[in-house]
């Protein structure tokens, strides 16, 4: 059986760091509230002229070097993002061109914070079907450009960044199972009220800002993430005791702790970046994976469960060996 397997990872975080102390000067909040309710201590914020593709290019270069592949080797580019450079062309074509990758299949996926899990699952199917030999898969966001910096309910939560992986066919176990889901009935709990065919005139005004009923999202997230983790494990016939690492979406330390508890995993086996990155939406899982690999904790051959939950709602998990 041919698996798809991660051959290299990379991440990019914008230079500018915004701390909780900086936010205390902007809205009625406190470092103590942000840290205890969310786990966030600082987040990176992209420059006004910096785009999602700019960040992806930097993350991709590192992942490609790590995997030992050049632009000519890549035959598929997929990016999960809700903050692409433009409405069209899709951001993957911009990244493909900037990296000098020859013409290939290139598209982006919009699944909010679950974007990378959706993108990785899609690339896995292409590779297993023999339709791709070297996929560049990314999750990236300039999500702070959608934030209302006067709204303390949301502005303290988010950050920017990009994570990239190179996925290749392998006879050794790589991605073992994937599980995806979505349910649009929850749209009003977490959404951005401006799009090309909705309310476009409000773009750039105070009416254009992320809308979230945080505590309701929290409850559904914990319940759904528990179910989606179980689905990926059950599909593979793997028990939670066999897991070496949990690499979760980094929305809130309390959600991450609840997931670790459900999986009977001590927090030492969970990669946590929410304190440094904030919620980077689709970028959070690939960046956390890269952090765990680069600091030497996550090793080749280990069994990893990645999971995410976001607006839509969308959700998903990937079980794999590194
Ligand atoms: O990534 C996609 C999925 N997203 C998530 O999973 C996010 C899930 N939700 C959460 O992480 C949490 O619900 C939040 C961190 C967003 C909020 O935490 P919470 O414990 O659910 O707080 P809350 O919304 O119930 O608000 C509690 C209080 C409110 O005051 P009152 O009404 O009790 O007087 C808020 O006004 O905290 C207040 N509050 C703040 N206080 C200081 C809300 N934001 C702030 C703030 N600083 N930044």
Boltz pocket constraint, residues with backbone or C-beta under 6 A from the ligand:
constraints:
  - pocket:
      binder: B
      contacts: [[A, 28], [A, 29], [A, 30], [A, 33], [A, 34], [A, 37], [A, 38], [A, 113], [A, 152], [A, 153], [A, 154], [A, 156], [A, 213], [A, 214], [A, 215], [A, 216], [A, 217], [A, 218], [A, 221], [A, 251], [A, 252], [A, 255], [A, 279], [A, 281], [A, 309], [A, 310], [A, 311]]
      max_distance: 6.0
